[in-house]
Amino acid sequence: MSDKRLLVVDDVPELGEAVGFLAEALGYECKVTTHGKDFMREYERFQLTAVVLDIVMPEIDGITSVRWLQQKSCSAKVLIASGVNPDYADFAETIGDENGLDITRLSKPFVLKEFSAALAPTPDTVPAIETVREPVNDLLLQAMDQPKLSKGLNF
């Protein structure tokens, strides 16, 4: 098992896969979930070191997940991803910060360099953009029919 493990929860599967692919390029073992319940179940099994949470999701949203992580005394780095009203992300960040979580906020569409910097401990571990651009674009093109995806990744 890798010493860097990322758990992604995003209700757009292709976006979650793209994030996972980028994380793997940074040396992370990665699992992707599309629902808050699956995220919570995998959290218990995966011993994660980082998590990417989509804020706006059906049933169990990112704010609820941040509160849940706080109750679990989560020590993992938490990346909050949001492409909607920034107030949601601000609120989740405030809740997390006030309760001792290591929170980093990314606005969708987030830039690869920002995502990499949030996960990579040193600049030399950040992959060249060209090495991941084509595979990630292929994943994103598969999901172009999904309106939410327009708020995904940006190079």
URHU-V864775 format. One record per residue. N is the residue number from 0. RES is the residue in one letter. PHI is phi in whole degrees, -180 to 180 (* if undefined). Layout:
BEGIN
N&RES&PHI  N&RES&PHI
END
This chain:
BEGIN
0&M&*  1&S&-67  2&D&-82  3&K&-120  4&R&-130  5&L&-116  6&L&-115  7&V&-111  8&V&-130  9&D&-150  10&D&-76  11&V&-101  12&P&-55  13&E&-66  14&L&-68  15&G&-60  16&E&-64  17&A&-64  18&V&-62  19&G&-62  20&F&-62  21&L&-63  22&A&-64  23&E&-63  24&A&-65  25&L&-93  26&G&92  27&Y&-90  28&E&-81  29&C&-134  30&K&-125  31&V&-119  32&T&-124  33&T&-118  34&H&-145  35&G&-57  36&K&-64  37&D&-65  38&F&-57  39&M&-64  40&R&-65  41&E&-67  42&Y&-55  43&E&-66  44&R&-97  45&F&-93  46&Q&51  47&L&-73  48&T&-111  49&A&-153  50&V&-141  51&V&-114  52&L&-112  53&D&-75  54&I&-76  55&V&-96  56&M&-141  57&P&-71  58&E&63  59&I&-113  60&D&-87  61&G&-65  62&I&-65  63&T&-62  64&S&-66  65&V&-62  66&R&-62  67&W&-63  68&L&-61  69&Q&-64  70&Q&-64  71&K&-84  72&S&56  73&C&-63  74&S&-106  75&A&-74  76&K&-69  77&V&-116  78&L&-102  79&I&-97  80&A&-113  81&S&-146  82&G&-116  83&V&-111  84&N&-45  85&P&-63  86&D&-62  87&Y&-61  88&A&-66  89&D&-59  90&F&-64  91&A&-63  92&E&-64  93&T&-62  94&I&-59  95&G&-64  96&D&-61  97&E&-67  98&N&-113  99&G&84  100&L&-82  101&D&-89  102&I&-105  103&T&-128  104&R&-102  105&L&-122  106&S&-89  107&K&-86  108&P&-75  109&F&-95  110&V&-88  111&L&-52  112&K&-63  113&E&-67  114&F&-61  115&S&-61  116&A&-64  117&A&-70  118&L&-102  119&A&-87  120&P&-70  121&T&-138  122&P&-58  123&D&-72  124&T&-92  125&V&-79  126&P&-70  127&A&-62  128&I&-55  129&E&-62  130&T&-74  131&V&-116  132&R&-58  133&E&-65  134&P&-62  135&V&-68  136&N&-59  137&D&-60  138&L&-62  139&L&-69  140&L&-65  141&Q&-64  142&A&-110  143&M&-60  144&D&-76  145&Q&-93  146&P&-61  147&K&-68  148&L&-67  149&S&-60  150&K&-111  151&G&-109  152&L&-110  153&N&-137  154&F&-104
END
